[in-house]
Amino acid sequence: MVGYGPAREVIEHPQSVEAARLVGISNLYPATIASLDPGRNQSRLECADFVLIGPYLKGHFKGDRVWVGIRAEDVRVHAGEVEPEENSVAVSLLRLTERPRSVRLEFAGGIAAEISREQYTQRKDNREWQVEFPPAALRVF
């Protein structure tokens, strides 16, 4: 079993990596909890190629291994020239797939983002790319 409860709740808040994969969360990364700060309501998560700041993980300890996930439509895409912000990663675009209402961008490191056609039109000539993982959109399993 991968989830229990109302369908919308299971889809919006999967409780395991397997459930996340089933509901289409394609950005899934193993991570180690590097620090926990309940005062700031933050956790520092070290993935293989980047570090993320996420919500405080109650019931976890420094050094625990977890999975971090984020939906492709929640990943923000920026031009490479912008000042890097928290949870931003410089990436190389590998391929894109046009969809009826959006464009899916696939970057090195197994990172995918889905943006509107208008956003893609504004950024299609980028030579350098950055993706941002908004802390509120991160899911930890």
N, C-alpha and C positions, 0 to 999 in steps of 0.2 A: 504494500500500500504506500502511495506517495503523498497522500494528503486526505484530510477529512474535514468536511464542513461544506458550507455553501460554495457552489462552483466559482462564483466571482471572488470569494475570499481565497480559495486555493490558487486561483490564477494570479491574483494580485500579490499574494504573500505566500509563495511556496516555502515549505519548511525544510526542504532537503535539496541537495544538488540534483538528484534524480527528478524530483518534481520541477525544479527550475528548468532543466533541459526539456522536459515534456511540455512546459508552457511557453517555450520559445526563448528563454534567456540564453543567448549564445555567448555572452561575455562572462566566462567563469574561470577563476584563477585560484590555485592553491596559494595560501598565504600563512605567514606566521605572525602572531600578535607580538609586536615589538614593545608596545607600551599601552597602558590603560590609564585614563585620566577621568575619574568620575566627576571631579570638580568642573571640568570643561565639557563633560559629556562627549569625550573623544576616545578613539582607539587608533593606534598607529599600526597599520598592517603592511608587512613587507611581502611583496610578491616577487617572482623571479626577476622581472625587468623594471619594476617601479614600486614606489611606496605610496600608500593611500592613507588618508585620514578619514575614518568612518565614525559612526556613532559608538558611544560607550557600550561595551559588550558585557553586560551583567552576567555573572555566573562563569566567566572565562578567566583564564590566568595568562600572564605574560609567558610567551613560549608555546602556547597552544597552537595547534595547526587547525586552520579553518579554510573554508572556501568563500571567496568574495564573488558576487555576481551583480551584473547591471544589464538592464535591457538596452538593446541597440538604440532604441528611440530616445533613451534618457542620456546617452553619451552626447556631450556637446563638442562641436567641431569648430576650430579656430584656424585662422591663418597663422603660419609659423612665426611671423614677425611680432606677434603680440607678446607682451610680458608674461612669462609663465606664472600661472596661479597655482594655488594648492590643488593637488590631485590632477595636475596637467602632465601629459606625457608627449614628447616629440615622437612622431610616427612617420612611416613611409607608406604611401598609398600603394596597394598592390592591385586592386581591381574595384570596379564599381558595377552595380547591377541596377538598371532602371526598373522601377516598379510603377504601377498605375498612378500613385499619388506621391511617391517618394523615390529617393535614391539611396541604395545601401552601399556604404563605403567599407571596404575591407582593408585593414591596415596590417603591417607586420606586427608580430607578437600576438596574433589571434584576436585583435581588437576590431569590433564591427560597430558602425554607427549608422543610423538611419535618419536622413534629413529630408526636408521638403525639396522639391525640384527648384524652387526659388532660391533656397539657401545654396544648393549645389551650383546653380547658375552664377551666383555671386562669387563662389570660391573655386570654380573649376580650373582656373589658371594658377592656383597655388603651386608653388614649388616645394614649400615646406608646410607641414601640417602639425597641428597639436590637437589632442583630444583631452577633454576634461571629464572626470568622473565626479559629478556632484555628490557630496557626502550623503545628502538626504535620499538619493536614489540607490545607494549601495545596499545590497542584501548580503548578510553573512550567514553561512550555514555551517 
